[in-house]
Amino acid sequence: MAHRIFPLIKLVTKVGVAGGAVYVAYDQRLLGDSVQGSEVLTKAKAAIPPAVDEWMKYFGWEVRLPSPPKIEFSALETWNTGVQKLTQTLSVAPTRACEYTSQGWQYMKGLAK
């Protein structure tokens, strides 16, 4: 009986974590436009180091973590680059398909000779 319950518990846990992550992203306006995402990123960069220090003191750890890496990119500029590249690829796809079909046809004609 227990071997049937564990996969169900794992599934419910994974769905709960994924649902919680989507809720937090929506609640923090990460799913909005690039201006909202940039604001959230700025808030996160300011809030994370003090939170880590507070947790270190809470647990009594004296280990100093290395400083977080510097994020040197603009979220406003890179927010939709994937969408732009996909759109560009899809816009030239019919032309490329015709070119590749023509090249394949010429190759097959060459093999038939």
C-alpha positions in Angstrom: 0.0 0.0 0.0 2.8 2.4 0.9 4.5 1.9 -2.5 1.3 3.4 -4.1 1.2 6.4 -1.9 4.8 7.7 -2.3 4.5 8.5 -6.0 1.3 10.3 -5.3 2.9 12.3 -2.5 5.9 13.1 -4.8 3.5 14.3 -7.5 1.4 16.4 -5.1 4.6 18.0 -3.7 6.0 18.8 -7.2 2.7 20.3 -8.3 2.5 22.3 -5.1 6.0 23.7 -5.5 5.4 24.5 -9.1 2.1 26.2 -8.4 3.7 28.1 -5.5 6.5 29.3 -7.8 4.0 30.5 -10.4 1.9 32.3 -7.7 5.0 34.1 -6.3 6.1 35.1 -9.8 2.6 36.4 -10.5 2.3 38.1 -7.1 5.7 39.8 -7.5 4.7 41.0 -11.0 7.4 39.0 -12.7 5.0 38.0 -15.4 4.3 41.6 -16.4 6.1 43.8 -18.8 9.9 44.5 -18.8 9.6 47.7 -16.6 7.9 45.7 -13.8 10.5 42.9 -14.2 13.3 45.4 -13.9 11.8 46.9 -10.8 11.5 43.5 -9.2 15.1 42.6 -10.1 16.3 45.8 -8.5 14.4 45.1 -5.3 15.7 41.5 -5.2 19.3 42.7 -5.6 18.8 45.0 -2.7 17.0 42.6 -0.4 18.9 39.3 -0.8 22.2 40.1 0.8 20.7 41.4 4.1 18.3 38.4 4.2 21.3 35.9 3.8 23.2 37.7 6.6 20.1 37.5 8.9 19.7 33.8 8.3 23.4 33.2 8.9 23.1 35.0 12.3 19.9 33.1 13.1 21.5 29.7 12.6 24.8 30.9 14.3 27.0 30.3 11.3 30.1 32.4 11.1 31.0 31.4 7.6 31.1 34.3 5.2 29.6 33.6 1.8 31.4 34.9 -1.2 29.9 38.1 -2.6 27.2 37.5 -5.1 28.3 38.0 -8.7 27.5 41.3 -10.3 24.7 41.2 -12.8 25.7 43.5 -15.6 22.8 43.4 -17.9 19.7 45.5 -18.4 16.5 43.5 -17.9 14.7 46.0 -20.1 17.0 45.3 -23.1 17.1 41.5 -22.7 13.5 40.8 -21.5 12.1 39.7 -24.9 15.2 38.7 -26.8 14.1 35.1 -27.0 10.7 36.1 -28.4 12.4 38.4 -30.9 14.8 35.7 -32.1 11.9 33.2 -32.4 9.8 35.7 -34.4 12.8 36.4 -36.7 13.4 32.7 -37.2 9.7 32.0 -38.0 9.6 34.9 -40.4 12.4 33.5 -42.6 11.3 29.9 -42.2 9.3 29.7 -45.4 12.2 31.1 -47.5 14.7 28.7 -45.8 12.3 25.7 -46.3 12.1 26.5 -50.1 15.9 26.9 -50.3 16.5 23.6 -48.5 13.9 21.8 -50.6 15.5 23.1 -53.8 18.9 22.0 -52.6 17.6 18.6 -51.6 15.9 18.2 -55.0 19.1 19.1 -56.8 21.0 16.6 -54.7 18.5 13.9 -55.5 18.7 14.7 -59.2 22.5 14.5 -59.0 22.3 11.0 -57.4 19.8 9.8 -60.1 22.2 10.6 -62.9 
